[in-house]
Amino acid sequence: MMRAVQKVHAGPGIELVDVSIPELTSPNDVLVRVSAAGICGSDLHVDDWTPSYGFIAPSLPVTLGHEFVGVVQSGFLLGKRVVVRPSVTCGQCPACEAGRYDDCERRTGIGMTRDGAFAPWVIVPLRNCVQVPDTLSDELAALAEPVSIAMQAIRVAGDLRGLRVLVMGPGTIGQGIAALARHAGAAQVIVSGFNDEVRLDALRQMGFHTVVDVADESLADATRKFTHGEPFDVVFEATGVPETITHALDLLRRNGIVIVTGIHSRALSVDLTTLVRRQQQLRGSFRPPESDWQEALSWIDKLGDVLAPMVSHVLPLSRAMEGFALAHGKQASKVLLRPETVDA
């Protein structure tokens, strides 16, 4: 038996439970010993049971955890340290049979619709494993999934050289977007949060001093001290709060772009007439190409000193509930859980 953090029923709450150690049943899978797994905003939504995550109900109970690094215990990657792409392609649809795995529409998700890594052991497809450079720590390697999502957002935005950029939401993905936007040559990068002192402080440690907390003033007033009232060229939304998109459009220049990366639990009413007349664009950004994962590890290796403050807490799996409470309360930047020998 082993300890695992599971979503047990279709309603608020998660549980730390005893489950059987998984056994391999397919030659296409490998067993991975989990070294570290990050608590993601998606995990918090699953804990709260927001409507946008109701799709996992048929898969319950399920072990959570999709941002992780571990050591392969079977197959030709035996003993190799890997990160794991959580999106599992079906292998049977026309796109998969043609080798166009990025176009698969019948996916399952590790840590969502199949058991994930908030446990000492997890079974994953071999083709989802990406080897980790020896130069990367477990803590940094565990950031591969959110950094890959940040990379995709930067790609969707296009050339950022010389542009004024606003990142709304100082969580891990927002932090990654800010770091990559700055490296891509943005002239100015401002990051906003709401009652987010801990995560904004992580950004300060990453070298961002144009950060604002909009708990006590409007976004327009908070950013004006840095922009002198000039509009933004590009806004990245990484909050999961739909109303922030309206605020973004208000501060966006004519022909500017808003990149939406958050997963939202409710719909948004948008003034489309103003958007049309100002020729502003709304672009969605979600899953990166599979090929991005190796590149994400390379970026983490290159920017490791900058990205290191993103991880604020490393806790044993036995303290998972404490970790979730810290993340829910915005008292942490990124919480990693480390299974211990006693958990297995």
N, C-alpha and C positions, 0 to 999 in steps of 0.2 A: 504493500500500500504506500501511498504518498499523499502529501498535502497539496491542495490546489485551491486557487481562488476561482469560484464558479458563479455564473448566473444560473440560478436553480429554477426560478419561476418567473412568469411573465408579469412583473410588477417591480416596484422599487426595491433595491437591495441586492447585495452580493453576499456570498458566504465562503468561509475558509473550511473546506471539507476534506475528508479522507476518500480517495478514489484509488482504483487499481492502477498500477504502473502499466502504461500502454504497451501492446505487443505488435510487432510488425506482422502485417498480413499481405502486403503487396511488395513485389520486388522493385517497384518504382519509388518506394519510400525509404527513409532512413530514420533512425532514432537519434535524437539530439539531447545531450545533457545540457540544460539551460545554465548559463553563467550569470546573465543579468537580463532583466526585462523591464521596460519602461511603462509607467502608467500614462496612458494617452488621454486626450480630451474625449475621444470616442468611448473609452472605458468608463469615464465619468457619466457620459450620456446613457450608457447601458445600465450603469448603477442606478441612475435616476429614472430610467425607463421612459425616455422621451420618445415621442411618436416616430421620429426618423430612424429609430433602431428596433422598431417592432418586427422587422423582417427576420430577426433571429429567433423569434418565438418557437417555430417548429423544431429548432435545433437544440432546445434546452432539455436537460442541463448541459452547459458547455463551459469549459475552462477558458477564461479570458487571457489576454496577453498576446500582442502581435508585433511589438517592437523589441527584438531580442537578439542576443548573441549567445552562441553555445558551441559545444564540441561534439562532432559527429561520432556516434558510437557503433556504426555499422556501414557496410559498403566500402567502395573504393576511396571515399573521403574519410575513412576511419582515422580518428585522432586530429582531424583538421578543425580549426576554429572557423565558424561561419556566422553570417547573418542570414536571415531567411525572409524572402519576399512573402508577405502574408496573403497575397491574392493568388489563389490556386485555379489555374485554367482547367477546363473540363477534359481536354485532350480528344474530344469526339466530334465537336461541331465542325462545320466546313472550314472556319478560320483556323482552328487548331490543326486539322488534318493537312492544311496548306502551309503550316509552319508560321502562320500569322497570329501568334499567341496574344499579342497586345490587343487584338480585335475580338477575343473570346467574350461572349455575352452570357455564358453559363458558368460563372465562377462561384467558388466557395471561398470563405475567408477564415484563415487561421486566427483563432481568438474571437471569432464571431459566430460562424456557422459550423466550424469544426474546432476541436480542442486546441488551445493555445499554450502559451509559455509561462503563465503564472503557476508553474509547477516545476519540479526538478527535471522531468522528462517530457518530451513532446515528439510526436511522429509527424514528419513533414515530407513533402515530395523532394526527391533528390534534386530535381531540376530547379527548385526554388532556393537552393543553397548557394550562397556567394562567399567565397573564401575571404577571410579578413587578413590584411597585412599584419605581420608580426609587430610592426611599429605602432599599431593602434592598441590602446587599452580597451578592456571590455566596456568601460563607461562610455568612451567615445564611439566605439563600434555600435553600441546600442542605439545611437542617434541616426543610424543609416536610413531607417524608414522615414522619419520626419524630414530629414535633409533631402531625401529623394523627392518628397512632395514639394518642398521649397524650391528645388531645382526646376520642377515642372512648372510652378507658378512663374518663375523668372523666364522660362522659355515662352510661356503663353503671353507674357507681357511684351516680349521683344527687346530691342536695343534700349538699354537704360542709360547709356553714356550721356552725361551732362544734364540729366533730368532730375526734377524734384519729386521725391517719392515719399508717400505716407504708407506706413504699415499699421493697420488697425488690428490690435490684438498682440500682446507680448508673450504669448505662449511659445512652445518649442518651435512650431511651424513659423510663427511670426518672427521669432528670433533668427531662425535659419534664413528666412526671406531677407531680413535686414542685412545679415552678414553677406549673403550672396549678391544682393543689390549693390551694396557698397563696393564689393570686389568687382562687380560688373561695370563700375564707373559712374554710378549715380552721383550727381553733384551734391545732393542732400538727401538724407534718409531720416525721417522722423517716425517714431513709434509711439502709438497711443495705447493706453489701457484704462481700466476702470477699477479703482481700489486695488491696484496691482503693484504695490511697492516692491514686493520681493522679486517679481519677474522683471520689473523695470530696473531694479538694482542689478540683476544679472546682466541686463543689456548694458548698463553703465560699465560693468566689469569687462564687457566685450568691446568697450571703446565707443559706445553710443551715448552721447550726452544731450542729444536733442530728443528727449523722451518726455511725454506728457501724460498726466493722469487726469482724466476728465470727470472724476467723481464730484468735483466742486466747481467746475466751469465747463462751458461748452467746448466742443472740439475746435470750433472756429477761433474762440478766444485763446484757447490753450496753445494752438499751433501758430497763431499770429506773431507771437514774440520771436519765432524762428523764421517765419516766411515773410514778415512785414506785409501780410495781406495778399501776397502773390498766390495764385492757385497752384494746385499740384498737377503734375503731368500724368502720374500713375499712382493709383491707390490699390493696395492689396488688402482685402478683407480677410482676416483670420480670426474672427471673433465667434462665429456661430450665432451672432445676434443680428437678425435680418434688418432691423431698423438702422444699423450702422451704415448700411449701403446707401440709404437716403442721405445721411450726413456726408458720406464720401462724394456723392454726386454733387452736392452743394459746394464742395471745395475743389472740384475738379475743373480744369480749364476746358475750353471748347476743344473738341477732338481728343480729349483725354480718355484714359482707359481705367476701368475698375476691374480688378481680377478678384473673383470670388472663390475662396478656398474653404471657407467654413461650411460645416454641415448644420443645417438650420431645422429647428423643430416646428416652425410655423411659416406660413406664406408671408409675402411682402407685397404691399401696394406701392407701385412706382409711378411717378409722374412721367409717362412716356412722351408726352408732348414736348416737355422741356428737354428730355434726353435727345429726342429727334432733332429739335431745332438747334441744339448745341453740338449735335453729331458726336455725342459721347458714346462710349462702348462699354457694355457689360460682357465680360468673358469668364466662363467657368474654368476651373483648373482642379483636377482630381488626381488620377492615377498616372504616374510616370511610366514611360516605356521600361520594359524589363532591363534593357541595356544600361539604363541610368544607374543601376545599383552599384556596379563596379566604379562608375564615375563618382557616385556619392561618397564611396569609401575613400576615393582619391582626394576629393575635396576636404573630407574630414581630416585626412592625414595631413594635407597641406595647411589647413586652417585650424589645426587642433588646439593651439594655444588660445585662439580667439573663441572657439566653440566650447571650451572646457567649462566656463561658468554656467552653461546651460543646465548642467547636472548639479542639482543642489543637495539631493539626499540619496543615499544608498542604504537601503534597509533590508534586513532579512525577510524572507517570505512570510515568516510567522508574524511580522508586524505590518502585513499588507493593509489591514483596516486603518491603521495609523497613517500609512502612506496615502490611502484614498482620502482620508479626512484632510490631510495637508494639501492635497491637490484640489479638492473641492473648495477649501477655504482660501485658496490663493496664497497659501503660506509656504509654497515651494515653487521652484522653477520646473525642474524635471525630477521625478522620483523614480529611482530604479529599485527593483526588488531582486534580491539574490537568494535563490534556494540554498538551504544548508543541508548537510548530511542527514540531520535529524528529520528533514522533510521527506526523505525517501525511505 
